[in-house]
Amino acid sequence: MGPIVIYCICSYFICFFLSIGVFAYDPSIQDKEDMLTVILGFVFAPFTLMMLVLVLSIGIPIIVAYSIGKYINKLSKDWKEKLIRAIKEE
């Protein structure tokens, strides 16, 4: 669990600084409402990106492992059936 937490914190800060870079060079920010949008962007954009990265980095390996396990289980059932048939024939 420790490496996942460290990964989340690091990805949050990376996404946070990327969002600062995106919003800092936007010349159209002049109103207070726009500044509120920028501040909310500082808070929520990195969090959203971090959640996306976390879901992809955990979800995809789980799906792949499940698919491989299902395939191996199917192969082992076929292998068992062939072995039982071979024993019965002898």
C-alpha positions, 0 to 999 in steps of 0.5 A: 500500500505504501508505494501506491500512496507515494505514487499518488502523492507524486502524480498529484504534485506533477499534475498540480505543477502542470496545471499551474503552467497551463493556467499561468500562461493564459492571458485571458484571466482578468475577472475575479470569476476567472480567477476562481475558475483558475483556483478551482482548476488548481485544486480539481484538475490534478486530483482528476488526473491523479484519479485517472492515472490511479484507475488506469495503473491499477485497473488495467493490470487487474483486468489483464491478470483476470483475463490471463487467469481465465484463459489458463483455467480454461486450458487447465480444464481442457488438459484435465479432460484430455488426461482423464480420457487418456487414462480411461482409454488405457 
